[in-house]
Amino acid sequence: MGPGGNCICPNCGKQVAHVRGTPCTQRKCPNCGAQMTRQT
Ligand SMILES: [Zn+2]
């Protein structure tokens, strides 16, 4: 796993840096607005 991890959009595959303290599931994809998930 990476040092900080990424969040990934299950809809379009967009990856963004995970922000500490903000779960990926509370973030929305900047491309399509889908709920993001943690990339493993
Ligand atoms: Zn997306």
N, CA, C, O and the ligand as a Tripos MOL2 file, in Angstrom:
@<TRIPOS>MOLECULE
protein
  161   159    41     0     0
PROTEIN
NO_CHARGES

@<TRIPOS>ATOM
      1 N           0.8490   -1.1960    0.0000 N.3       1 MET1
      2 CA          0.0000    0.0000    0.0000 C.3       1 MET1
      3 C           0.8880    1.2520    0.0000 C.2       1 MET1
      4 O           2.0300    1.2130    0.4580 O.2       1 MET1
      5 N           0.3670    2.3200   -0.5010 N.am      2 GLY2
      6 CA          1.1050    3.5680   -0.5620 C.3       2 GLY2
      7 C           1.1780    4.2250    0.8030 C.2       2 GLY2
      8 O           0.5500    3.7690    1.7580 O.2       2 GLY2
      9 N           1.9330    5.2770    0.8880 N.am      3 PRO3
     10 CA          2.1260    5.9610    2.1630 C.3       3 PRO3
     11 C           0.8510    6.5780    2.7060 C.2       3 PRO3
     12 O           0.5810    6.5010    3.9040 O.2       3 PRO3
     13 N           0.0770    7.1820    1.8440 N.am      4 GLY4
     14 CA         -1.1170    7.8540    2.3110 C.3       4 GLY4
     15 C          -2.3840    7.2210    1.7750 C.2       4 GLY4
     16 O          -3.4700    7.3810    2.3320 O.2       4 GLY4
     17 N          -2.2210    6.5080    0.6930 N.am      5 GLY5
     18 CA         -3.3720    5.8790    0.0730 C.3       5 GLY5
     19 C          -4.1240    6.8380   -0.8110 C.2       5 GLY5
     20 O          -3.9670    8.0540   -0.7110 O.2       5 GLY5
     21 N          -4.9280    6.2890   -1.6620 N.am      6 ASN6
     22 CA         -5.7510    7.0890   -2.5500 C.3       6 ASN6
     23 C          -7.2020    6.6800   -2.4110 C.2       6 ASN6
     24 O          -7.5250    5.5900   -1.9380 O.2       6 ASN6
     25 N          -8.0540    7.5710   -2.8310 N.am      7 CYS7
     26 CA         -9.4580    7.2230   -3.0100 C.3       7 CYS7
     27 C          -9.6820    7.0590   -4.4980 C.2       7 CYS7
     28 O          -9.0930    7.7690   -5.3130 O.2       7 CYS7
     29 N         -10.5330    6.1230   -4.8360 N.am      8 ILE8
     30 CA        -10.8010    5.8700   -6.2480 C.3       8 ILE8
     31 C         -12.3010    5.8620   -6.5030 C.2       8 ILE8
     32 O         -13.0960    5.3880   -5.6920 O.2       8 ILE8
     33 N         -12.6490    6.3990   -7.6460 N.am      9 CYS9
     34 CA        -14.0480    6.4110   -8.0370 C.3       9 CYS9
     35 C         -14.4030    5.0910   -8.7110 C.2       9 CYS9
     36 O         -13.7730    4.7250   -9.7030 O.2       9 CYS9
     37 N         -15.3790    4.3820   -8.2060 N.am     10 PRO10
     38 CA        -15.7630    3.1040   -8.8080 C.3      10 PRO10
     39 C         -16.5100    3.2810  -10.1250 C.2      10 PRO10
     40 O         -16.7080    2.3290  -10.8810 O.2      10 PRO10
     41 N         -16.9090    4.4870  -10.3760 N.am     11 ASN11
     42 CA        -17.6950    4.7470  -11.5810 C.3      11 ASN11
     43 C         -16.8060    5.0510  -12.7830 C.2      11 ASN11
     44 O         -16.9890    4.4820  -13.8590 O.2      11 ASN11
     45 N         -15.8320    5.9630  -12.5900 N.am     12 CYS12
     46 CA        -15.0170    6.3880  -13.7180 C.3      12 CYS12
     47 C         -13.5310    6.1170  -13.5240 C.2      12 CYS12
     48 O         -12.7410    6.3090  -14.4480 O.2      12 CYS12
     49 N         -13.1450    5.6710  -12.3270 N.am     13 GLY13
     50 CA        -11.7580    5.3140  -12.0970 C.3      13 GLY13
     51 C         -10.8690    6.4620  -11.6740 C.2      13 GLY13
     52 O          -9.6560    6.2910  -11.5540 O.2      13 GLY13
     53 N         -11.4440    7.6260  -11.4450 N.am     14 LYS14
     54 CA        -10.6780    8.7810  -10.9980 C.3      14 LYS14
     55 C         -10.0540    8.5030   -9.6420 C.2      14 LYS14
     56 O         -10.7070    7.9950   -8.7310 O.2      14 LYS14
     57 N          -8.7580    8.8500   -9.5240 N.am     15 GLN15
     58 CA         -8.0790    8.6710   -8.2510 C.3      15 GLN15
     59 C          -7.6860   10.0260   -7.6840 C.2      15 GLN15
     60 O          -7.1900   10.8920   -8.4040 O.2      15 GLN15
     61 N          -7.9090   10.1990   -6.3960 N.am     16 VAL16
     62 CA         -7.4870   11.4150   -5.7240 C.3      16 VAL16
     63 C          -6.7580   11.0350   -4.4370 C.2      16 VAL16
     64 O          -6.9950    9.9670   -3.8720 O.2      16 VAL16
     65 N          -5.8800   11.9090   -3.9860 N.am     17 ALA17
     66 CA         -5.1610   11.6530   -2.7460 C.3      17 ALA17
     67 C          -6.1280   11.6290   -1.5730 C.2      17 ALA17
     68 O          -6.9990   12.4890   -1.4370 O.2      17 ALA17
     69 N          -5.9490   10.6270   -0.7370 N.am     18 HIS18
     70 CA         -6.8130   10.5270    0.4250 C.3      18 HIS18
     71 C          -6.4570   11.6050    1.4310 C.2      18 HIS18
     72 O          -5.2840   11.8090    1.7460 O.2      18 HIS18
     73 N          -7.4630   12.2900    1.9310 N.am     19 VAL19
     74 CA         -7.2460   13.3180    2.9410 C.3      19 VAL19
     75 C          -7.4620   12.7060    4.3140 C.2      19 VAL19
     76 O          -8.5060   12.1230    4.6050 O.2      19 VAL19
     77 N          -6.4430   12.8590    5.1450 N.am     20 ARG20
     78 CA         -6.5240   12.2820    6.4840 C.3      20 ARG20
     79 C          -7.6990   12.8890    7.2420 C.2      20 ARG20
     80 O          -7.8870   14.1060    7.2410 O.2      20 ARG20
     81 N          -8.4680   12.0550    7.8730 N.am     21 GLY21
     82 CA         -9.6000   12.5300    8.6460 C.3      21 GLY21
     83 C         -10.8860   12.5960    7.8440 C.2      21 GLY21
     84 O         -11.9720   12.7870    8.3930 O.2      21 GLY21
     85 N         -10.7470   12.4350    6.5390 N.am     22 THR22
     86 CA        -11.9430   12.4390    5.6900 C.3      22 THR22
     87 C         -12.0470   11.1040    4.9630 C.2      22 THR22
     88 O         -11.3120   10.8550    4.0070 O.2      22 THR22
     89 N         -12.9480   10.2540    5.4090 N.am     23 PRO23
     90 CA        -13.0910    8.9500    4.7550 C.3      23 PRO23
     91 C         -13.4110    9.0890    3.2770 C.2      23 PRO23
     92 O         -14.1320    9.9930    2.8570 O.2      23 PRO23
     93 N         -12.8550    8.1660    2.5020 N.am     24 CYS24
     94 CA        -13.1200    8.1990    1.0630 C.3      24 CYS24
     95 C         -14.6110    8.1370    0.7780 C.2      24 CYS24
     96 O         -15.0980    8.7280   -0.1860 O.2      24 CYS24
     97 N         -15.3150    7.4260    1.6160 N.am     25 THR25
     98 CA        -16.7400    7.2360    1.3630 C.3      25 THR25
     99 C         -17.5400    8.5150    1.5920 C.2      25 THR25
    100 O         -18.7170    8.5910    1.2380 O.2      25 THR25
    101 N         -16.8950    9.5160    2.1840 N.am     26 GLN26
    102 CA        -17.5880   10.7930    2.3610 C.3      26 GLN26
    103 C         -17.1900   11.7880    1.2800 C.2      26 GLN26
    104 O         -17.6220   12.9410    1.2830 O.2      26 GLN26
    105 N         -16.3620   11.3200    0.3600 N.am     27 ARG27
    106 CA        -15.9280   12.2110   -0.7080 C.3      27 ARG27
    107 C         -16.6800   11.8780   -1.9850 C.2      27 ARG27
    108 O         -17.1720   10.7670   -2.1800 O.2      27 ARG27
    109 N         -16.7480   12.8760   -2.8390 N.am     28 LYS28
    110 CA        -17.4010   12.6500   -4.1110 C.3      28 LYS28
    111 C         -16.4100   12.8760   -5.2350 C.2      28 LYS28
    112 O         -15.5420   13.7460   -5.1560 O.2      28 LYS28
    113 N         -16.5520   12.0870   -6.2710 N.am     29 CYS29
    114 CA        -15.6660   12.1780   -7.4150 C.3      29 CYS29
    115 C         -15.7720   13.5510   -8.0760 C.2      29 CYS29
    116 O         -16.8760   14.0160   -8.3590 O.2      29 CYS29
    117 N         -14.6350   14.2050   -8.3240 N.am     30 PRO30
    118 CA        -14.6670   15.5150   -8.9810 C.3      30 PRO30
    119 C         -15.1040   15.4260  -10.4350 C.2      30 PRO30
    120 O         -15.4820   16.4290  -11.0410 O.2      30 PRO30
    121 N         -15.0520   14.2440  -10.9800 N.am     31 ASN31
    122 CA        -15.4480   14.0730  -12.3820 C.3      31 ASN31
    123 C         -16.9380   13.8260  -12.5340 C.2      31 ASN31
    124 O         -17.6160   14.4680  -13.3360 O.2      31 ASN31
    125 N         -17.4370   12.8720  -11.7380 N.am     32 CYS32
    126 CA        -18.8090   12.4150  -11.9830 C.3      32 CYS32
    127 C         -19.6970   12.5070  -10.7490 C.2      32 CYS32
    128 O         -20.9070   12.3010  -10.8480 O.2      32 CYS32
    129 N         -19.1260   12.8100   -9.5990 N.am     33 GLY33
    130 CA        -19.9410   13.0040   -8.4100 C.3      33 GLY33
    131 C         -20.3230   11.7320   -7.6840 C.2      33 GLY33
    132 O         -21.1170   11.7610   -6.7440 O.2      33 GLY33
    133 N         -19.7570   10.6070   -8.1210 N.am     34 ALA34
    134 CA        -20.0630    9.3420   -7.4570 C.3      34 ALA34
    135 C         -19.3470    9.2690   -6.1120 C.2      34 ALA34
    136 O         -18.3230    9.9210   -5.9060 O.2      34 ALA34
    137 N         -19.8930    8.4750   -5.2080 N.am     35 GLN35
    138 CA        -19.2260    8.2560   -3.9280 C.3      35 GLN35
    139 C         -17.9510    7.4650   -4.1530 C.2      35 GLN35
    140 O         -17.9570    6.4660   -4.8720 O.2      35 GLN35
    141 N         -16.8520    7.9070   -3.5400 N.am     36 MET36
    142 CA        -15.5760    7.2480   -3.7680 C.3      36 MET36
    143 C         -15.3170    6.1860   -2.7210 C.2      36 MET36
    144 O         -15.9340    6.1710   -1.6560 O.2      36 MET36
    145 N         -14.3930    5.2980   -3.0450 N.am     37 THR37
    146 CA        -14.0250    4.2360   -2.1210 C.3      37 THR37
    147 C         -12.5160    4.2350   -1.9270 C.2      37 THR37
    148 O         -11.7720    4.8240   -2.7110 O.2      37 THR37
    149 N         -12.0860    3.5720   -0.8870 N.am     38 ARG38
    150 CA        -10.6540    3.4820   -0.6240 C.3      38 ARG38
    151 C         -10.0050    2.5350   -1.6250 C.2      38 ARG38
    152 O         -10.4870    1.4350   -1.8910 O.2      38 ARG38
    153 N          -8.8980    3.0120   -2.1620 N.am     39 GLN39
    154 CA         -8.1180    2.1510   -3.0490 C.3      39 GLN39
    155 C          -7.1880    1.3040   -2.2050 C.2      39 GLN39
    156 O          -6.5300    1.8220   -1.3030 O.2      39 GLN39
    157 N          -7.1210    0.0320   -2.4760 N.am     40 THR40
    158 CA         -6.2460   -0.8570   -1.7180 C.3      40 THR40
    159 C          -5.1130   -1.3810   -2.5800 C.2      40 THR40
    160 O          -4.2760   -2.1470   -2.1020 O.2      40 THR40
    161 ZN        -16.0060    9.3940  -11.0710 Zn       41 ZN41
@<TRIPOS>BOND
     1     1     2 1
     2     2     3 1
     3     3     4 2
     4     3     5 am
     5     5     6 1
     6     6     7 1
     7     7     8 2
     8     7     9 am
     9     9    10 1
    10    10    11 1
    11    11    12 2
    12    11    13 am
    13    13    14 1
    14    14    15 1
    15    15    16 2
    16    15    17 am
    17    17    18 1
    18    18    19 1
    19    19    20 2
    20    19    21 am
    21    21    22 1
    22    22    23 1
    23    23    24 2
    24    23    25 am
    25    25    26 1
    26    26    27 1
    27    27    28 2
    28    27    29 am
    29    29    30 1
    30    30    31 1
    31    31    32 2
    32    31    33 am
    33    33    34 1
    34    34    35 1
    35    35    36 2
    36    35    37 am
    37    37    38 1
    38    38    39 1
    39    39    40 2
    40    39    41 am
    41    41    42 1
    42    42    43 1
    43    43    44 2
    44    43    45 am
    45    45    46 1
    46    46    47 1
    47    47    48 2
    48    47    49 am
    49    49    50 1
    50    50    51 1
    51    51    52 2
    52    51    53 am
    53    53    54 1
    54    54    55 1
    55    55    56 2
    56    55    57 am
    57    57    58 1
    58    58    59 1
    59    59    60 2
    60    59    61 am
    61    61    62 1
    62    62    63 1
    63    63    64 2
    64    63    65 am
    65    65    66 1
    66    66    67 1
    67    67    68 2
    68    67    69 am
    69    69    70 1
    70    70    71 1
    71    71    72 2
    72    71    73 am
    73    73    74 1
    74    74    75 1
    75    75    76 2
    76    75    77 am
    77    77    78 1
    78    78    79 1
    79    79    80 2
    80    79    81 am
    81    81    82 1
    82    82    83 1
    83    83    84 2
    84    83    85 am
    85    85    86 1
    86    86    87 1
    87    87    88 2
    88    87    89 am
    89    89    90 1
    90    90    91 1
    91    91    92 2
    92    91    93 am
    93    93    94 1
    94    94    95 1
    95    95    96 2
    96    95    97 am
    97    97    98 1
    98    98    99 1
    99    99   100 2
   100    99   101 am
   101   101   102 1
   102   102   103 1
   103   103   104 2
   104   103   105 am
   105   105   106 1
   106   106   107 1
   107   107   108 2
   108   107   109 am
   109   109   110 1
   110   110   111 1
   111   111   112 2
   112   111   113 am
   113   113   114 1
   114   114   115 1
   115   115   116 2
   116   115   117 am
   117   117   118 1
   118   118   119 1
   119   119   120 2
   120   119   121 am
   121   121   122 1
   122   122   123 1
   123   123   124 2
   124   123   125 am
   125   125   126 1
   126   126   127 1
   127   127   128 2
   128   127   129 am
   129   129   130 1
   130   130   131 1
   131   131   132 2
   132   131   133 am
   133   133   134 1
   134   134   135 1
   135   135   136 2
   136   135   137 am
   137   137   138 1
   138   138   139 1
   139   139   140 2
   140   139   141 am
   141   141   142 1
   142   142   143 1
   143   143   144 2
   144   143   145 am
   145   145   146 1
   146   146   147 1
   147   147   148 2
   148   147   149 am
   149   149   150 1
   150   150   151 1
   151   151   152 2
   152   151   153 am
   153   153   154 1
   154   154   155 1
   155   155   156 2
   156   155   157 am
   157   157   158 1
   158   158   159 1
   159   159   160 2
@<TRIPOS>SUBSTRUCTURE
     1 MET1         2 RESIDUE 1 A MET
     2 GLY2         6 RESIDUE 1 A GLY
     3 PRO3        10 RESIDUE 1 A PRO
     4 GLY4        14 RESIDUE 1 A GLY
     5 GLY5        18 RESIDUE 1 A GLY
     6 ASN6        22 RESIDUE 1 A ASN
     7 CYS7        26 RESIDUE 1 A CYS
     8 ILE8        30 RESIDUE 1 A ILE
     9 CYS9        34 RESIDUE 1 A CYS
    10 PRO10       38 RESIDUE 1 A PRO
    11 ASN11       42 RESIDUE 1 A ASN
    12 CYS12       46 RESIDUE 1 A CYS
    13 GLY13       50 RESIDUE 1 A GLY
    14 LYS14       54 RESIDUE 1 A LYS
    15 GLN15       58 RESIDUE 1 A GLN
    16 VAL16       62 RESIDUE 1 A VAL
    17 ALA17       66 RESIDUE 1 A ALA
    18 HIS18       70 RESIDUE 1 A HIS
    19 VAL19       74 RESIDUE 1 A VAL
    20 ARG20       78 RESIDUE 1 A ARG
    21 GLY21       82 RESIDUE 1 A GLY
    22 THR22       86 RESIDUE 1 A THR
    23 PRO23       90 RESIDUE 1 A PRO
    24 CYS24       94 RESIDUE 1 A CYS
    25 THR25       98 RESIDUE 1 A THR
    26 GLN26      102 RESIDUE 1 A GLN
    27 ARG27      106 RESIDUE 1 A ARG
    28 LYS28      110 RESIDUE 1 A LYS
    29 CYS29      114 RESIDUE 1 A CYS
    30 PRO30      118 RESIDUE 1 A PRO
    31 ASN31      122 RESIDUE 1 A ASN
    32 CYS32      126 RESIDUE 1 A CYS
    33 GLY33      130 RESIDUE 1 A GLY
    34 ALA34      134 RESIDUE 1 A ALA
    35 GLN35      138 RESIDUE 1 A GLN
    36 MET36      142 RESIDUE 1 A MET
    37 THR37      146 RESIDUE 1 A THR
    38 ARG38      150 RESIDUE 1 A ARG
    39 GLN39      154 RESIDUE 1 A GLN
    40 THR40      158 RESIDUE 1 A THR
    41 ZN41       161 GROUP 0 **** ****
